[in-house]
Amino acid sequence: MQMWMIAMLAVSALLIVRDMAKLIFTDRTKGKPIYDAYPQKEKIERYARSFQRLAHTFYELPNYQQQLSQGEIQDIFSHVQEGVCKECPQKDYCWKEMEHRTSQKVYELLQIIEDGNPDRFLRAQGDWIGECRQAVRFTEGLQKSFFEAREELLYRNRLIENRLAVAEQLNEVARLIQKLSGDVSDISTMPTAMEEKIRRQLQKQHILVKQVWMLSKPDEKWRIFLTMRTRGGQCMTMKEVARQLSQVCGCNMVPSRESRAVLNSDMKTVLFTEDVNYKVLYGVARVTKEQETVSGDNYACASTDDQFVMCLSDGMGSGVEACRESETVVELLEQFVTSGFSRETAARMVNSALVLQRKNGMFSSVDVCSLDLYSGICEFLKAGAATTFIRRSNWVETITSTSMAAGLVQQLDFEKTSKKLYDGDYLVMVTDGVLDALPGKQEEEIMKEIILQAQEEMPRELGRYILEKVLSYSNYRARDDMTVLVAGMWKK
């Protein structure tokens, strides 16, 4: 099932890239505005609709079954009757004259077997001995048949879980394809007058510009693609190219983080974006649970051209297994988010991946903070995660969650909220082990006091101070893995 799903996603990605390449490079050759190529855009959207229909067929298949059906119970009756009661001289009396009473007693015995209380089962078996010649064989046969039917039910439910997880993946792929389709139509040629200004400005620096595109977005920030090279075998840093471009655009432009550092005589296409308004520094303080060598907590911090993302995950339990669980969550989240997926899409993809590979109740908390470096708006997404704290001058705000951890159910509900952050604000993310070390029912209030009392300004030092203060409440003994992740935001 997993290999089939991965193959489907790989093939779909190749098809999308192929059509987008056709769309973009064909229009470069012909010199047309890219936004005129709607036939290719419609083809990409058809891919999305196909994946959505496929996912819908998965959802229409039989649903999760909580308990054995009446038909399956009747099959158990018939199987035990056939194996135990067939040659019994009392068969007609039990299953014809006293059918209602016998069936009721068998239902009661099945309920006892399902409850899993061995003492109650032995007592019920003893009651049957006085009424049934085959009491021991019948009750043991009933117990065996019930357990076999329940194992089959659990197996079917597991297949249903995998099928729903695949459906979730297909839905997310469809959403991503639709987003790509929209992004394609946002790419257009630069207005002639502006393009000429850019060409003349860069020509002064011995840079030959072959093509200029712009990416139109609702925020009206400059995003310019330049296909260019230097003349005469010269080299120039992309930062210097961005400085020249800034003079034309009237704002500070910077090369994309993914671009090369130096421009030479090889033709390259580079994205330049309007510089962000905020910068972020972060630090972490951690301690591993006593008698453990590996922490079950994992984190990641990453920056894109316009956002800063922090991911924190607490694996189930502690030690190596918990570390592997949370590491999987963090690595996937970081890869998805930095690749352009939305936080919700990334979290849903991670959750369905965990459901597919879940073993012995594998699950991990999901805690994501995504900060828009233009506006300062921070979006929080939580699933089974501990409280996050925002420190601003002389007060502290909390972001809490009551949702379940990732990997437990197919369609996970995430706690989502947004907050506007300002110059000098700090984000403090923690795992459960930190709050659990504080006195019960007061942990959040005590944590607020600790954060407010801190004089440290650098995020790493602030994280260390918080962790040390928390440890002082437990005699400096870590009863669980503890992680404090801190980020500070300042105006550029």
HELIX and SHEET records of a PDB file:
HELIX    1   1 GLN A    2  LYS A   30  1                                  29    
HELIX    2   2 ILE A   34  ASP A   36  5                                   3    
HELIX    3   3 TYR A   38  GLU A   60  1                                  23    
HELIX    4   4 GLN A   70  VAL A   80  1                                  11    
HELIX    5   5 GLN A   81  CYS A   85  3                                   5    
HELIX    6   6 LYS A   91  ASP A   92  1                                   2    
HELIX    7   7 TYR A   93  GLU A   97  3                                   5    
HELIX    8   8 GLU A   99  ASP A  115  1                                  17    
HELIX    9   9 PRO A  118  ILE A  129  1                                  12    
HELIX   10  10 ALA A  135  ASP A  186  1                                  52    
HELIX   11  11 THR A  192  GLN A  203  1                                  12    
HELIX   12  12 MET A  238  CYS A  249  1                                  12    
HELIX   13  13 GLY A  319  THR A  338  1                                  20    
HELIX   14  14 ARG A  343  GLN A  357  1                                  15    
HELIX   15  15 ASP A  432  ASP A  436  1                                   5    
HELIX   16  16 GLU A  443  GLN A  453  1                                  11    
HELIX   17  17 PRO A  459  SER A  472  1                                  14    
SHEET    1   A 5 ILE A 187  THR A 189  0                                        
SHEET    2   A 5 ILE A 207  LEU A 215 -1                                        
SHEET    3   A 5 ARG A 223  THR A 230 -1                                        
SHEET    4   A 5 LYS A 268  GLU A 274 -1                                        
SHEET    5   A 5 MET A 253  PRO A 255 -1                                        
SHEET    1   B 2 MET A 236  THR A 237  0                                        
SHEET    2   B 2 VAL A 262  LEU A 263 -1                                        
SHEET    1   C 5 TYR A 278  VAL A 287  0                                        
SHEET    2   C 5 MET A 482  LYS A 491 -1                                        
SHEET    3   C 5 TYR A 426  VAL A 430 -1                                        
SHEET    4   C 5 THR A 388  ARG A 392 -1                                        
SHEET    5   C 5 TRP A 395  ILE A 399 -1                                        
SHEET    1   D 5 ASP A 297  SER A 303  0                                        
SHEET    2   D 5 GLN A 307  ASP A 314 -1                                        
SHEET    3   D 5 VAL A 366  ASP A 372 -1                                        
SHEET    4   D 5 ILE A 377  ALA A 383 -1                                        
SHEET    5   D 5 GLU A 415  LYS A 420 -1                                        
END                                                                             
